């Protein structure tokens, strides 16, 4: 008798998990704009909840704000990658969804193909000799606390390893400052931003 109930219990648990997953990651209606020439040169993420903050967000890009922000009913997020050495960099918005009690915007930084290949092919340094000192917290780049966890491509400290690949032989072109602004059609939940790294 008990053997008959085990598969039913497993099936019920699977259904509850599937329903729970759907509830924790619901897609949220949003609209976004993006470009490569923001006025701001520092990497940062900015959340706007008022009309003044919406306008300030667009002033970082150097464009007039679209007349569609509704305070109290919408939120907006600005993602600024900071200065990049050349063309081919962009903010790629992967999703805007509700996860439990917050809205999460997930993005990745797109890079020129040869830069992405060089980063994927670069060997990881192997520690040797005396033990490394423990890290006490996240390492902040030159942007300081406002850097929001961004790192410039190829950043990671001075090149002390002889195993580092040579830099790509691509003309750098004009410097860029990629950005994206996401208008979220909800204002009842806090917003956070996550960067997905490719490796």
Buried (B, 14 or more C-beta within 10 A) or exposed (E): EEEEEEEEEEEEEEEEEEEEEEEEEEEBEBBBBBBBEBEBEBBBBBBBBEEEBBEBBBEBBEBEBEEEBEBEEBBBBBBBBBBBBBBBBBBEBEBBBBBEEEBBBBBBBBBBEEBBEBBEEBEEEEEEEEEEEEEEEEEEBEBEEBBBEBBBBBEEEEEEEEEBEEEBEBEBEEBBBBBBBBBBEBBEBEBBBBBEEEE
